[in-house]
């Protein structure tokens, strides 16, 4: 690699790291301040700090496209202000070559985002949310304020907390309906664990209070243990309490396919799936747009103005993406199209401006 290429790539990468550090610290402070408001006699300030630190990789992952945008804009802006870009171009280095050198650290950011979003951030996010729910309930996990409702077959279930790995459940509420949507049975179990017996795995519930509904009568029973047959693996249950946009790419795809098989609306999961899968392309398109501005209208701009433009472009991209997201649900637009449209818009605008340069 030529010395100038290394110098240009290092400058842009250093600017990205500075932007990442500043944005991460600001996000950490505000997230911690918000989480401190949730402390109680069980959930202490130390627990809140641990929770925020575990969710920090998720925040970093969500910010990476804007970090690359700001880093490219500021890094190249510094070189443009010192006339170094002009000297490189005057020495015979063509603009496409310079753009290629800028994209070298961006490729590293794209690879890092895939690793962080698939294997690191989702696991820590799941562990953080599970342990937070358990701690806030005082270890009893009987509060319905936490957890989430899901329809699985003819059953509506609510799980207050899921241990990391998905093989232990806490605070399980089940409502079973018949084919005519009439309530047949309700039950609550303090906890449950996954049992693999070789042929058909099941969940073993403990301390179960069961109520059966018949014609005009109710029958209530208590069980120390009760088998629960449900078509849901620990892998799927492990992401039950995690928001779709904070799950792994593979987990999102599995959950979306499962919702399709159950006849449920899976658009929110497909939307999050395509958003995370195409995030590297979003990063690339934003950087192309930033580079085109530096070589064009922002060549002589001040640093403050470049930062302002970077924030504006990031906000514009986010607004378009979040506006098209609900449209997939309201108007039946393909989630793939909704995610890809703003990416292509940024890429085409960046290429158009670069061609004019």
N, C-alpha and C positions, 0 to 999 in steps of 0.2 A: 504494500500500500504506500503511495507517495506520502512524503512528509506533510504536505499541505492538506491531504485528505485526513491524516491523523489529527492534525491541528484543528481543522474545522470540526471534525466529529467530536473531539474532546471538548471543544468550546461549547457545542450544542448540548452534549451530555452533561457537562458541569452545570449549565443553566437549567436543565431539566431536574437535576438533583436538588438544586437550590429551590426551585419552584415546588418540588415535591416536599421538601423539608418545611417550607413556610406554610403551605396549604395543610399538610398533615398536622402541624402543631396547632394551627387555628381550629381545624376540625376537632382535634382531640380536646382542646379546652372547652369548646362549646358543647360537645357531646358529654363530657364529664360533668359540666355544670348542669345539664339537663338530667343526667342520670342521678345526680345527687338528690334531686327532688323526689326520687322514688324510694329513698331509704326509709326503713322502718325498724322495729325492734329486732327483726330477724336479719334484714338486709342492711348491712353496715356500709360505711363509706369505703372501707377496704374492699368489700365485695363489689361495690360499684366501680372502683378503680380496676379491679381484675376483669370485670365484665367489659369495660371500655377498651382495655388493652387487647382483649381477645377479639373484639369486633373491629379493631383498628385495621387489620389486613383487608377486611371487606371494604372499609372506607377508602383505603389506598387504591384498591382495585377499581372502584367506581370513579376515582379521580384521575386515573392514569391517562385517559385520552386528553384531558384538559391540561395535565402536567406536560405531556408531549407538545401540545399546542403552545402553551406559554413558554416552555423551554426553547422551542425552535424559534419563536418570535423574538424572545429576548436575546438568545445566544447569537442569532444572525444579526439582530439589531445592533449589538455591541460591535460586531465586525464591520457592519455597514457604517456606523458612526465614526469609526477610526479609519475609514477608507480602505480597509483591508480587502473587503469584497471587490471594490473597484480595482484595486491593484491586481487581484487574482484574475479578474476578467480582462484587464489590460495586458496581462502576460500571456493571454491566449487560451485560458481555461474557459470553456463554454459553459453557459448557464445550466444545461442539463447535467453536466458532470458535477457541478457544484451541488445541485439538488440531490444527485445520487449520493454524494458524500454526507449530506445532511441526513439522508434517510438511513444511513448505517446505524446510528444509535437508536433510531426509531424502530428498526427491526428487533433490536434487543429489548426495547420496551414492549413490543407486541408479544414476543416470546415470554417475557416475564409475566405479562398480564394473563396469558393462557395458563401458565403454571400456577399463578396465584389464585386465579378464579376457579380452577378445576380441583386442585388438591389441597391448598393451604387455607384459604379464606372460608370456604363452606364448612370444613371440619371444625375450625375454631368457632365459627358463628353458631353452629349447632350445639357445640359443647357449652358455649357461653349462655345461650338461651335456655337450655335444659337446666343447667345448674342455677341460673337466676330464678327460674320458676320454682325449683325445689326449695331454694333458700328463702324466697319471699313468702312461701306458704308455711314456713317453720318446720319443714320436713314431713308435713302431713299430706300436702298436695291435694287438698280437697276444695280449694277455691276455684270457682268457675270463671273468675276474672282473667285467668291465664288460659293458655291452650287454644284449641281451635276445634270447630265442628267439621266433620266430614261425613259424606254419604258413601257407604260401601255396601253394595247389594241392596238388601231391604233394611239395612241398619243405618241409623244415624248415631255416630259416636263422637264423644268429646273426651280428649285426653289432656289433662292439666300439664303434665310434664313427661318427657321421654328421656331416659338416660342415654348418654352418648353410645352410639352403636345400634340403638333402637330395640334392644332385647329386653329392656325393663321399662314398664309403664307405671305411671303414678296417677291416681285419680281418674279411673276409667268409667265413663257414663255411656250406657248403650240404650237406645230406643229401637225396638224391632217392630216393623209394620208388615201387614200381609199384602197380598196383591191388590187389594181394594183400598189400600192406604189407611187401614184401621190399625190402631195401636194394639199389639199383642203382648209386648213384654217390655219392661224397663228394669234396668239393673245398674248398680253402682258398686265398683270394686276399688279398694284402697290402692291395690297395686296388681301388676301382672308380669309374668316372665315368659319368654319364648322357649318352648320345649320341642326338640327335634327327636322324634321317635323312629326315624328311618322311612316310614311309609307316608304318613300325613302329619306334618307338624301342626302344633296348636299352641294357643296361649293359655297358661294356667293362671286364673284370677284368684286372688286371696281376699278374704273378708268381704264377701259379696252379699249385698242386700238386693233381692230379686222380687219384683212385683209382676204378676201375670194378670191380664185383663180378659175376662170372659163376659158372656152376656149377663150384664147386671151385677157381676160379682168381681171382687178383687182377691187375689191370693198372694200373700207376702211370705217370703221365706228367706232364711239366712244360710249361707254356705261358708264353711271355712275355706274351701277351694272349689273351683268350678272351671271345667274346660270350656274354652271359647274358640270355636272354629270360625276363622275369618280369612278371606282371600286377600291378605295383605302381609307382605314379607317385612322383616325388620328393616331392610334397606329402604323400603318405601316409607315405613312409619318413622324412620329416623329423620326424614325431612318434612314431616307433617306440620311441625310447629314453626318451620322456617319460611319466611316470606319467599315467594317465587324468585324475586330478583336477587336473592342472597343464597341461592342454592347452586350446586355445581351444574355444569352443562349436561353431564350424563344423567344426573338426578332429575333435572328438569324434563329431559326427554322421556325418561321412564315414567315419571308422574303424568306427563301429558298423554302418553300412550295408554296409561291405566285409566285416566279420566275418559278417554275415547271409548275404551272397552266397556265402561260403566254407563255410557250414554250421557255423560256430564259435559259441561262447557269447559274446554281445555284451552281456550284462547289466551288466557292470562299466562299459562305456563309456556305455550308456544311463543308468545310474545317475549317473555323473559329468556327463553332458550335462544331465539334468533338474535336477541340483543346482545347476549353474552358471547355467542358464537361469532358474531360479526364485529365485536368490539375492536379486534385488531385492525380491521378495515376502516372502522370509524376513526381510530387513532391516525392511520395513514392519511385519510382524506383531510382531517383537520390540520395535520402538519403540512400537507401540500398547499392548503389554503393559506396557512401562515407564511410559508416560504414565498408564495406568489405576492403577498402583501409587502414583504421585506424587499424583494427585488423590484417592486413597483412603487405603489403610493407611499409606503412607509420607509423608503430608503433614507430620507433626511429627517424623519420624525424623532421626537425626544423619547427617552425611555418611558416616561410616565404615559405618554400617548400610546406607545406600543402595548404597555400593560393594559390600558383601557380598552384597546382594540381586541386584545386577547380575551379579556373578560366578556366583551360584547359578543364575540364570535362563539365563545363557549356557551353563553346564555342563549343565544339564538339557536344553536344546534340542539340544546337541551329542550327548549320550548317547542321546537318543531317535532322532535322525537316524542315528547310527552303528549303533544296534541294528537299525533297520529296514533298513539297507543290506544286510548279509549275508542278511537274510531274503528279499530278492529272488532270491538265488541258491539258497538252501536250499529255499524253499517255492514258488518260482515266482510271487512277488508282482510286480505291475507296478512297475518302477522309478519311474514317474511317481507312483503312489499312495504309495510309500514316502517320496518326497521331499516330496510335497504334504501328507501327514498331519500332521507336526509344525507346518508353517506354518499350516494351518487351525486346529489346536488352539490355538496362541498367539493367532491373530487372534480367534477366537471368545471365548477367555477374556478378552482385552483389551477387546473390545466389550461383553461381559457386565458386566465391572467398571465400565466407563465409564457404562453405562446405569444401574447402581445408584447411581453418583455423581449 
